Amino acid sequence: MKRAVVAICVTLIFVLPITFMGALVAIAGQDVSPSDKALEEIPPDLLLIYQEAAATCDGLDWTVLAAIHKLETGFGRGNAVSSKGAQGPMQFMPPTWLAYGVDGDGDRLANINNVQDAIFSAANLLCANGAGDPAQLANAIWNYNHSDSYVAEVLELATSYGIATLGTGFANAAPSDLLNNPRIALTSNARSDLEAGIVDSRIVALLDAISRRYEVGIGVFKTGHSMRTRSGSISNHYYGRAVDITFINGSPVSRLNLAARQIVTSLAEIRGDLRPDEIGHPFFDLTVVGGFSDSDHDDHIHIGFD
């Protein structure tokens, strides 16, 4: 079974999605720092183990390992056997351990009940199922535990464990920076609007920042969007002050897209002039200032400025 995912973030705090997508990721090469929630819940020595284990799988974030450990055994460290026979701190079934268990602490033994071995083995299993690719992360987590609700819980918790920033501000960006950016896919209408110079500079700056971590697909700025919203007011799209993001890291925006959820939560953390007034998204459970969810935003992230 495939789960669509996306991994994301722009200046700030990632908060993994509840229905899909997961894992906090670094922005522009910066590492994800533990959030206050992570520092309160995660023992310091385990935090280091998650980070070291995640480093063995390019693209996997440590927050995913932390979230799985929390959900499986509450950060347990020793013997633990579930009613279904799963064992150890990360709850491996014995046949799965035989295939993916590794030595994490350097003693040349792969012990299912050793917390360091178990965490490194979880990273190995996730990576083998594609977790290093943001578009495959949710599917990799599903293969760890065949439950959509489990995937949602892991992603949501992982997002809450990490924070990343772009620094003190956003770099100045010009429309040409987006037009020539291989990480930004543009429809013909979106490209024409950029070339005509009718896209608000704040939108340009945000997209430039987001693209440093994510590959994004832009559906529309102004051209191709209706003048008015469903309520009858004039849309910010009409003034070139809005954008609809339809794809992230090759996956369509949906409630199951982690990166999409991360981007939404990241946008909500922005302070200053680049904080959007409107953030439309498909995550009905997510509450952010200026955010809204409805049937019109099931398949894209809307970012708008008044």
C-alpha positions as CSV (number, residue, x, y, z in Angstrom):
1,M,0.0,0.0,0.0
2,K,1.3,3.4,-0.8
3,R,1.0,6.4,1.3
4,A,1.6,9.8,-0.2
5,V,4.0,11.9,1.7
6,V,5.9,15.1,1.7
7,A,8.5,16.5,3.8
8,I,8.7,20.3,4.5
9,C,9.4,23.4,6.3
10,V,10.5,27.0,6.0
11,T,11.6,29.0,8.8
12,L,10.6,27.5,11.8
13,I,9.1,24.7,13.6
14,F,8.1,21.6,11.9
15,V,5.2,19.7,13.3
16,L,4.7,16.4,11.7
17,P,1.4,15.7,10.3
18,I,-1.3,13.7,11.9
19,T,-2.5,11.9,8.9
20,F,0.6,11.5,6.9
21,M,3.9,12.8,6.3
22,G,6.3,12.9,9.0
23,A,9.6,13.7,10.2
24,L,11.2,17.0,10.8
25,V,13.8,17.8,8.4
26,A,16.7,20.2,8.2
27,I,16.4,23.4,6.3
28,A,19.2,24.6,4.0
29,G,21.5,22.1,5.6
30,Q,20.7,23.0,9.2
31,D,20.0,20.3,11.7
32,V,16.6,20.1,13.4
33,S,16.8,21.1,17.0
34,P,14.7,19.4,19.8
35,S,11.6,21.3,20.6
36,D,10.6,22.2,24.2
37,K,8.3,19.2,24.1
38,A,11.2,16.9,23.0
39,L,13.4,18.2,25.8
40,E,10.7,17.6,28.3
41,E,9.8,14.1,27.2
42,I,13.0,12.5,25.7
43,P,15.9,11.4,28.0
44,P,19.1,13.2,26.8
45,D,21.0,10.0,26.1
46,L,18.2,8.6,23.9
47,L,18.1,11.9,22.0
48,L,21.7,11.4,21.0
49,I,21.1,7.8,20.0
50,Y,18.2,8.8,17.7
51,Q,20.4,11.4,16.0
52,E,23.2,8.9,15.5
53,A,20.9,6.2,14.2
54,A,19.1,8.6,11.8
55,A,22.5,9.6,10.4
56,T,22.8,6.1,9.0
57,C,19.9,6.7,6.7
58,D,20.3,9.8,4.5
59,G,17.1,11.8,4.6
60,L,15.6,10.2,7.7
61,D,15.0,12.5,10.6
62,W,15.7,11.5,14.2
63,T,12.3,12.7,15.3
64,V,10.7,9.8,13.5
65,L,12.7,7.3,15.5
66,A,11.8,9.2,18.7
67,A,8.1,9.1,17.9
68,I,8.1,5.4,17.1
69,H,10.0,4.6,20.4
70,K,7.6,6.7,22.4
71,L,4.5,5.1,20.9
72,E,5.9,1.5,21.0
73,T,7.2,1.4,24.6
74,G,7.1,4.9,26.1
75,F,10.9,5.2,25.6
76,G,11.4,1.7,27.2
77,R,15.0,0.4,27.4
78,G,14.8,-3.3,28.0
79,N,12.7,-6.5,27.6
80,A,9.2,-5.9,26.5
81,V,6.9,-8.4,24.8
82,S,3.5,-7.5,23.2
83,S,0.4,-9.7,23.0
84,K,1.4,-10.3,19.4
85,G,4.9,-11.3,20.2
86,A,6.8,-8.1,19.3
87,Q,9.9,-7.7,21.4
88,G,12.2,-5.1,22.8
89,P,12.2,-1.3,23.1
90,M,11.2,-0.8,19.4
91,Q,8.9,-3.8,19.3
92,F,10.3,-6.0,16.5
93,M,8.7,-9.2,15.5
94,P,11.5,-11.9,15.7
95,P,11.5,-12.7,11.9
96,T,11.8,-9.0,11.1
97,W,14.6,-8.6,13.6
98,L,16.5,-11.5,11.9
99,A,16.3,-9.6,8.7
100,Y,17.0,-6.0,9.9
101,G,18.5,-6.2,13.4
102,V,21.9,-4.5,13.6
103,D,24.6,-3.8,16.2
104,G,24.1,-0.2,17.3
105,D,26.3,0.0,20.4
106,G,29.5,-1.6,18.9
107,D,29.6,-4.8,20.9
108,R,29.3,-6.9,17.8
109,L,26.0,-8.3,18.9
110,A,22.5,-7.4,17.6
111,N,20.3,-7.7,20.7
112,I,16.6,-7.1,20.2
113,N,16.3,-6.0,23.9
114,N,19.2,-3.5,23.8
115,V,17.8,0.0,23.3
116,Q,20.7,1.2,21.1
117,D,20.6,-1.9,18.9
118,A,16.8,-1.6,18.6
119,I,16.9,2.1,17.6
120,F,19.6,1.6,15.0
121,S,17.7,-1.4,13.7
122,A,14.5,0.6,13.4
123,A,16.4,3.1,11.3
124,N,17.7,0.2,9.2
125,L,14.2,-1.2,8.7
126,L,12.7,2.2,7.9
127,C,15.5,3.1,5.5
128,A,15.1,-0.3,3.6
129,N,11.5,0.7,3.0
130,G,12.4,4.1,1.6
131,A,12.2,6.4,4.7
132,G,15.1,8.5,3.4
133,D,12.8,9.7,0.6
134,P,10.2,12.2,1.9
135,A,7.7,10.8,-0.6
136,Q,8.1,7.3,0.8
137,L,8.3,8.2,4.5
138,A,4.7,7.5,5.4
139,N,4.7,4.2,3.5
140,A,7.9,3.2,5.3
141,I,6.2,3.9,8.7
142,W,3.2,1.9,7.5
143,N,5.5,-1.0,6.8
144,Y,6.8,-0.8,10.4
145,N,3.2,-1.1,11.7
146,H,0.4,-1.8,9.2
147,S,-1.9,0.9,10.5
148,D,-2.9,4.2,9.0
149,S,-3.7,5.6,12.4
150,Y,-0.2,4.6,13.6
151,V,1.3,6.4,10.7
152,A,-0.7,9.5,11.6
153,E,0.4,9.4,15.2
154,V,4.0,8.9,14.4
155,L,4.1,11.8,12.0
156,E,2.2,14.1,14.3
157,L,4.4,13.3,17.3
158,A,7.6,13.5,15.2
159,T,6.7,17.0,14.0
160,S,6.1,18.2,17.5
161,Y,9.6,17.0,18.5
162,G,11.7,19.2,16.2
163,I,12.3,22.8,15.3
164,A,14.3,24.3,12.4
165,T,14.8,27.9,11.4
166,L,16.0,29.8,8.4
167,G,17.8,32.3,10.6
168,T,16.7,35.7,11.6
169,G,15.0,36.6,8.3
170,F,14.3,35.6,4.7
171,A,16.7,36.3,1.9
172,N,15.6,38.8,-0.7
173,A,14.3,36.9,-3.8
174,A,13.3,38.1,-7.2
175,P,10.8,36.4,-9.6
176,S,13.7,35.3,-11.7
177,D,14.9,33.2,-8.7
178,L,11.7,31.2,-8.8
179,L,11.7,31.0,-12.6
180,N,15.1,29.5,-12.7
181,N,14.8,27.3,-9.6
182,P,14.8,23.6,-10.4
183,R,13.1,22.8,-7.1
184,I,10.0,24.8,-8.1
185,A,7.6,23.5,-10.8
186,L,5.3,26.1,-12.4
187,T,2.2,25.8,-14.5
188,S,2.2,27.9,-17.6
189,N,-0.1,30.4,-15.9
190,A,2.1,30.7,-12.8
191,R,5.2,31.1,-15.0
192,S,3.5,33.9,-17.0
193,D,2.5,35.7,-13.8
194,L,6.0,35.7,-12.5
195,E,7.4,36.9,-15.8
196,A,4.9,39.7,-15.8
197,G,6.0,40.8,-12.3
198,I,2.5,40.6,-10.8
199,V,3.3,38.2,-7.9
200,D,3.7,39.9,-4.5
201,S,7.3,40.0,-3.3
202,R,6.3,38.3,0.0
203,I,5.0,35.3,-1.9
204,V,8.2,35.2,-3.9
205,A,10.3,35.3,-0.7
206,L,8.3,32.6,1.0
207,L,8.5,30.2,-1.9
208,D,12.2,30.8,-2.3
209,A,12.6,29.8,1.4
210,I,10.4,26.8,1.2
211,S,12.2,25.5,-1.9
212,R,15.4,25.4,0.1
213,R,14.1,22.3,1.8
214,Y,11.3,21.1,-0.4
215,E,10.5,20.6,-4.1
216,V,7.2,22.3,-4.7
217,G,4.7,22.5,-7.5
218,I,2.8,25.8,-7.9
219,G,-0.7,25.6,-9.3
220,V,-1.7,29.3,-9.5
221,F,-0.9,32.8,-8.4
222,K,-3.4,35.0,-10.2
223,T,-4.2,33.8,-13.7
224,G,-6.5,30.9,-13.7
225,H,-8.1,31.7,-10.3
226,S,-11.5,33.2,-9.9
227,M,-11.7,36.9,-8.9
228,R,-13.9,36.2,-5.9
229,T,-13.9,33.7,-3.1
230,R,-16.8,31.4,-2.3
231,S,-18.0,34.0,0.2
232,G,-18.1,36.7,-2.5
233,S,-15.1,38.8,-1.4
234,I,-12.3,39.6,-3.8
235,S,-9.6,36.9,-3.5
236,N,-6.0,37.8,-2.8
237,H,-5.2,35.8,-5.8
238,Y,-6.7,38.6,-7.9
239,Y,-4.1,41.0,-6.6
240,G,-1.2,38.6,-7.0
241,R,-0.9,38.2,-3.2
242,A,-1.6,34.5,-3.0
243,V,-0.3,31.2,-4.2
244,D,-1.6,27.6,-4.2
245,I,1.0,24.9,-3.7
246,T,-0.3,21.6,-5.2
247,F,2.7,19.3,-4.9
248,I,5.5,18.8,-2.4
249,N,8.5,16.6,-3.1
250,G,6.6,15.0,-6.0
251,S,3.5,14.1,-3.9
252,P,0.2,15.8,-4.2
253,V,-0.9,17.9,-1.2
254,S,-3.4,16.0,0.9
255,R,-4.3,15.1,4.4
256,L,-1.8,12.3,4.1
257,N,1.1,14.5,3.1
258,L,3.5,15.1,5.9
259,A,5.5,17.7,4.2
260,A,2.3,19.7,3.6
261,R,1.5,19.6,7.3
262,Q,4.9,20.6,8.2
263,I,4.8,23.6,5.9
264,V,1.5,24.7,7.3
265,T,2.8,24.6,10.9
266,S,6.0,26.3,9.8
267,L,4.1,29.1,8.2
268,A,2.1,29.6,11.3
269,E,5.3,30.2,13.3
270,I,6.6,33.0,11.2
271,R,6.8,36.4,12.8
272,G,6.9,39.7,11.1
273,D,5.9,40.9,7.7
274,L,6.2,37.5,6.0
275,R,3.6,35.9,8.3
276,P,0.7,35.0,5.9
277,D,-2.7,36.4,6.7
278,E,-4.3,33.3,5.1
279,I,-3.2,29.7,5.3
280,G,-5.7,27.3,3.6
281,H,-4.9,23.6,4.1
282,P,-6.5,20.1,4.2
283,F,-5.8,19.4,7.9
284,F,-9.1,19.9,9.7
285,D,-7.6,19.0,13.0
286,L,-4.9,21.7,12.8
287,T,-5.6,25.1,14.4
288,V,-3.4,28.0,13.3
289,V,-4.0,31.7,13.3
290,G,-5.3,32.7,9.9
291,G,-5.7,29.0,8.9
292,F,-8.8,27.4,7.5
293,S,-9.8,24.1,6.0
294,D,-12.7,23.2,3.8
295,S,-13.5,21.1,0.7
296,D,-11.9,23.8,-1.5
297,H,-8.5,23.2,0.1
298,D,-8.4,19.4,0.2
299,D,-5.7,19.3,-2.5
300,H,-3.5,22.3,-2.0
301,I,-2.0,24.8,0.5
302,H,-3.2,28.4,0.0
303,I,-0.9,31.2,1.2
304,G,-2.3,34.7,1.0
305,F,-1.6,38.2,2.2
306,D,-4.1,41.0,2.7
